[in-house]
Amino acid sequence: MDSPAQPRNPLHGITLARMIEDLADYYGWEELGQRIPVRCFTHDPSVASSLKFLRKTPWAREKVEGLYLYTLRQTRQSD
């Protein structure tokens, strides 16, 4: 069974790793840790450690997704 298309979902097709990489590139790890104060962003941050934590912690993943969507909106408005 095919999954239904999600043309209006901006997160469709975006992996969690891609979100973390994009946010870290845009804000840097230090500012990312200030915006979302979780240990995987503030102490020896890496994509691998962040993925491990965020896959187990739904509330933190929601914050990352929310910041990613906010950042997408802001960058699209400034273009």
Secondary structure by P-SEA (a helix, b strand, c coil): cccccccccccccccaaaaaaaaaaaccaaaaaaacccccccccccaaaaaaaaaacaaaaaaaaaaaaaaaaaaaaac
